[in-house]
Amino acid sequence: MTPGEEGGAPLYLQLASTLREEVVSGSYPVGTLLPTEEGLCERFGVSRHTVREALRLLRQDGLVTSRRGAGTRVLAPVSGGDTHQVMSINDLLAFAAGTRLEIASIDTGELDAESALRAGLEAGTAWLEVRALRRAAEDDAVLCRTDYYVNRAYAAVGRLLPRHQGPIFPLIEDLFGVSITEVQQQISATLVDAELAAALGVAEGTAALEVRRSYATADGIIAQVTINTHPANRFQHSMTMRRLKS
């Protein structure tokens, strides 16, 4: 929507809505700067006061931050505790911020039927399997268990993981010159078994949510599958959807 098309709403609210949609859609990725106040005034044909009020609303939403002389920068989505807000693939990088990865095992082997079904992969195929706990950096509390399945073609990343804290897929991109262009996500309900209950500090049989993400390259190759298992009462997923113009 272009400011001015909704006669009943003040211009600054219309402008804030337009900018919010552009940030959420990834038109302005996390870490980039919005156009200057002067640029926004020129683009939308509004006053500097209107622009400043619209930016004030975006700051209240936690979408941007402004510093005098440094411009207005798009913030990573807030991920306090296990609250996840997804806007683009780039935002997956923000999920690991403020956390620590504690690796329990790294092995290469063929997937059995149960593991293959859980990961959405073909049984009998070879993958680098990594099991880890993700802990909060500030208090070391366990946030979730993470199981990684890395395509055998990219298994060399395993050597870097003991010293790595963030997501794995950027390592795959850097080491092998590929680009992750699509992530498919599936959220399923499950129950915590005895082993996982001990790791997460919950009772056996506690309800949990499994978040499975499959990372595909531009060639359609599955480079990595990640399964995060969260106790249900510690997890919240937030997603923004937009109506496409016909």
Secondary structure, DSSP 8 states (H G I E B T S, - for coil): --TTS-TTS-HHHHHHHHHHHHHHTTSS-TT-B---HHHHHHHHT--HHHHHHHHHHHHHTTSEEEETTTEEEE------TTEEEESSGGGGGGGGTTEEEEEEEEEEEE--HHHHHHHT--TT-EEEEEEEEEEETTT--EEEEEEEEEEGGGGGGGGTGGG--S-SHHHHHHHH---EEEEEEEEEEEE--HHHHHHHTS-TT-EEEEEEEEEEETTS-EEEEEEEEEEGGG-EEEE-------
